[in-house]
Amino acid sequence: MVEMIGYLGSILVIVSMLMSSVVRLRVINTIGSGIFAAYALMIHSYPTALMNACLVGINVYNLVRLRQADRNYDLTEANPGDRLLGYLLSHYREDILTYFPGFTGAGEGDRAYVVFCGGDPAGLLLGTEVAQGTLSVKLDYSTPTYRDCSIGAYLYGKLPAKGVHTLAFAGEESKAHAAYLTKMGFVRENDAYVKRLD
């Protein structure tokens, strides 16, 4: 039974290394390291227990930093025809289509925003202004590495300064994206998800 605990901790640590999301990697690694530290204490392997306890502490510290990462984000307004935007849409095309099956490309919108984190592209918002201050969202995408880092909250907090006060998404969405929209405060109205920004 004790060995099974050790195997479980080891498996979780290995599985964590397969995660593309930094947050998921750290959460699963924290659980695995915690279990493995407990196992090491049971078999009186104190150096192993100490190492895994340190890994738990490092992961928790970095998770807290990730949750406070807004200060590291930068928002840039882009032109839908920009080469950088085109490159990002092409580079992440397969992942984008997983969440936005009906998305066809930058030509769908006339407003584009790119969120950077420490200089790395972390999120994309592409839409069409259908009325003053109302953006019909065609794409609201976070790259896998930054998917759980509150980019949406950061972006929605910055858009009012850009003259956007309402977001509406009426495209074909995946179940995962529908769950994200609900979590971020979008409300279903007339076959669209709508969010009014403060």
Beta strands, then each sheet from edge to edge (+ up, - down):
strand 1: 73-78
strand 2: 111-117
strand 3: 120-131
strand 4: 134-142
strand 5: 166-169
strand 6: 187-189
strand 7: 192-196
sheet 1: 1+ 2- 3+ 4- 5- 7+ 6-
end
